[in-house]
Amino acid sequence: MKTIAVVTVNYKGKRDSIDFVESMLRQNTQGNDFKFIIVIVDNCSPDNSLSVLSKRFKDSSIVKTISSGRNGGYAYGLNYGIKYALASSRPDYILAINNDVVVSPDLLSNLIQSIEKTDLNVPLLITGKMFYYAEPNKIWFAGGYFSRLRCMGMHTGIGKSDSEAFNKSRELTFATGCMWFFRESLLETVGFIPEEYFMYYEDVDYSMRVIKAGGKLLYEPRAVLWHKVGASGNSGSIDYFFPNRNRIYLSRKYLSKQERAFFLLFFISTRFLKLMQFFFRGKLVNTFKGIKERFTMQIVNDQ
């Protein structure tokens, strides 16, 4: 019997984490040759998340709530939980997933069926079809690609109603970190998720690394969830620090000098346009925040 470790990170989002875990506990395992555990990693939330979640699931043999010891960012929390799962249960597969989602009852069975059709020797990362939680038939992600001009991962189908066009499995060049499913062996080839980003764009980096290692990113439309977009960031205001800093850092890591020149021209222009848009709406938002910090970031080589 195969074992799946479901790993999620909580930061001041205990209500979302509870909704997520309860949807995961409704997985249809009947007739399927797998079992699963759920690891909730609390990234030292300043509220009482760890206590609430531990008490809520204390009687479950499937759910384990642990503390990461510090708020080291999203990738740090995921890596902490993955390492815990590897040491405690030796899973065959890992599902790294946001805590601000609700999943379909056949998510795991469809992911298992999809991955078991693939070549064991090819590093593989699978993602699925994602809808807006508030608009259950509107696509948030139905595959993605890496735009070198924008130096970011782009979502296919975003804002569109679901249709047959989004029901075809295919290879991608970007898989959102909202949900990743992979064999444990992927970590031996590609390494753990890059932690230097803290939040935002670590999924673009990891997508690039999987492909660079000779692997594939696969879109599985039968693996469905509903995403409470923006909830996991827990930000009450617009803050460009991490998106700006990390996007330029990513360009330094993966783009050629010529590509970076075109990207920076595009990037600075769009920051200025956004600044003007906020200004005319009567808001003062620093859309350039975080740009200078990218010069102090040392490029971290692939693990």
N, C-alpha and C positions, 0 to 999 in steps of 0.2 A: 504493500500500500504506500502510495506517495504522500509525502507531507509537504504542506504549504505553510510558510511563515508569512503572515500578513502583518506588515510593519507600518505604523502611522505615527505622526508627530503631533503633539498637542502643545499649544502655547496660548493660554487664556481662552481656550475654546472648548471647555468641558461639555457644554450643551451639544455642540456639533459632534464632538467625539462620541458622546452617548448615542446620538442618532445614527452615526456611522456604524458603530459596533453592533447596535441592535439590528441594523439592516444586514450586516455581515453574518450575524448569528442565524438569520433566516435563509442561509444558503441551502440549496437543494443538494444534499449529498446522497440521496437514495439512488442506488444502482451505480454509483460512481466510486471508483477505487482510489479515494484520497481522503485525507483528514487535514485539518488546518488548526493553527494556533493564531492568536491575535496578540501582538505586542504593541501596547500604547506607550510611547516614549514622551514623558512630560519634560519639556525643555525649561525646567525651573520657572514655571509660571508664578508670577507674584501674587496671584489669587490662590484659592484653595483647590485648584484643579486636581492635583495629585491625590489629595485626601478624598475628594468627591468621587473620582474615577475608581480609586482603589476600593472604596466601600461599595460602590455601585456594582462592581463585578467580582467581589470577593468570593462569591460562591461558584463562580464559573471555572471549570477546569480548562477552558479554552483561552480565556483572556488573562493576560498578565500586564499589569501597569507598573512601569519602572521610571525612575528619574535619570536624566542624562547627566546630572551633576552641575550643569551650567547651560546657559542659553548660547550655544555655539552656532546657531543658525539651523536652517531646515536640513541641509545635507548632513551636518554633524549629527542631528537627532536621528535621521534615517540610518546613517552608518552605525551609530551606537546601538540602535534596535536590531539591525541586521546582524551585527557581531554577537549580540546577546542571543539571538535566535540560533545562530550557527553553533554557538557553544552549548546551548541548552537543549536543542531539539534536532540538530543536524538535518535541516529541511532539504528536500530535493528542489523545491521551487520557492521563490520569494516574490511576494506582491508588495511593492512599495507604493503607498497610496496616501493621498491627502485625507485629513480627518474631516474636512468640510464637504463630504460627499455622502450620498445615499446610493447603494448599489442594487442591481437587479438580483433576484434570487438564484439565477443561473450563471452569475458572473464567473465563479471559480470553475465550474464544470466546462464552460465554453473556453476559458483560457487554457485549461488542461488539454482539452480536445485539440485546440489550435497548436499548442506547442509540441504535442506528441507526434504531430505530422511532419515535423521539421527535422533537418539534419543535426544530429547531436554534435557534430564537429564544427558547426558554424555558430559563433557567438550571436545570440538572438535576444532582442528586447521587444516585448509585445505591449501595445497599448490598445485602447478601445474607443468606442463611440461615447461621447460625453454631451449631455444636454444641460441647459440652464435649469437649476432647481426651481426657480420661480416661474419658468416657462417650459414645462416638461417636454414639449415637442420641438423646441428650438435648439438647434445645434450650437454647442460651444466649441467642440473639437471633433472632427471626423477625419483625422489624418493631418499631417503637417509637412512643411518643407523649410529648409534653411535658406533665407535670403541673404546673399553676400552683400548686396548693396545696403540693406538695412541692418545687417549683422544681428539678426534675431530669428527666432522660430516663428513661422507664420501658421495660423490655423486654417485648415480647409473647412469650408461650410459654415463658418462662424456667423451667427445671426439668421441663418436660413432655417426654414421648416424641414423636418426630416423627410427624406424621399428615397426612392430606390437607388439614386445616384450615390448615396453614402453607405450602401450595403455591400460593397465589394472590398474584399481583403486585398491589400497591396503593400508594397515596400514604401518606406518614408525616408526623408532625410532629417526629420525632426519629430521627436515624440515628447509630448508634454510630460513633465514630471508629476502631474496630477495622478497618473497611474502607470506603473511599470511592472511587467511580469517577466521573470527570467529564471533560467536555471541557476543553481548555486555556482556552477562552473564558470558563469560569465564573470564573476568577481576575480577568478584566477587569471583570466585573460585581460580584462579591461581595468580591474581595480575597483576601488570604492568610489563613491560619488564625490566630486571635488567640493571641498568645504570652504575654500577661500572666498566664495561669492556671498556667503552668509544667507542671502535670499535673492531669488530671481537670477535666471540665466545659467544656473548650474545644470539645468536640464538640457539646454542647448549644448553646453560643453560636453556633457556625458553622451548625448546623441552623436556628436562629432567623434568622440573617442571610440564608441562602439563600431562605427563605420570605418574609422582609421585602423582598427584592429582586425579588419576583414569580416566584421559582423554585419547584421541586418537589423533594421527597425521594421516591425510589422504592425499594420493596422488590422485589428480584428473587430469588425462591426457588431458581432454578436455579444461582445463584452461591453455591457452598458452600465453607465452610472449617471447621476444627476448632481451637478456641481453648484454649491452655494458660492458663486464666483466672488472672490475678494474676502471671504470670511476668514480664511487662514492667515491673511496678512495682519489682521487686527489693527488696521490703521484707520483712524478717524479723520485724517486729513491727507491731502496729496503731498507725497514726499518723493522727489526724484533722485535722492541720493544713491540708493542701491541700483535702480535701473540704469542711471547714467554711468555710474562708476563701472558697473559690471559689464555693460555693453561695450564700452571702450576697451576694457581689459580683454574681453573676448576677441575684439578685433585685433589686438596686439598678438594674441595667442594663435589665431587661425587664419587671418587674412594676409595676403601679400602686401608689400609697400604700396603698390598701385591701387589695390582694392581698398586699403585703409584710407588713402587719400580721397577716393570717391566717397567712401562711407562717411568720413569726418565732415566733408563738405555738406553732404545730405543731412548728417546728424545735427551739426551746428545750426543749419538753416531751419530745421524743424523745431529745434529748441526755441529759437527766436520767434517763430510763428506761434508756438504754444504760449510763450510769454505774452505776446500781443493779444492772443485770444482771451487769456485770463484777465489782462489789463482792461480790455473793453467790456468784460463782464463785471468789472468792479472788484476784482480779486488781485492780490499781490502774491504770486507763487513763483518761487525761484526755480525755474525750469532748467537751470544750468547747475544746480546743486549736485555735488559729487564728482564733477568732471576733473577738477584739479587733483583729487585723491588718487585717480587712476595712475598718476605718474609715480606714486610711491609704492604701488603694488608690484611685487616681484612675481614674474611669471612662474607658476608652479608646474613642473613637468608632470606628465601622466604618471599615475601610480603604478 
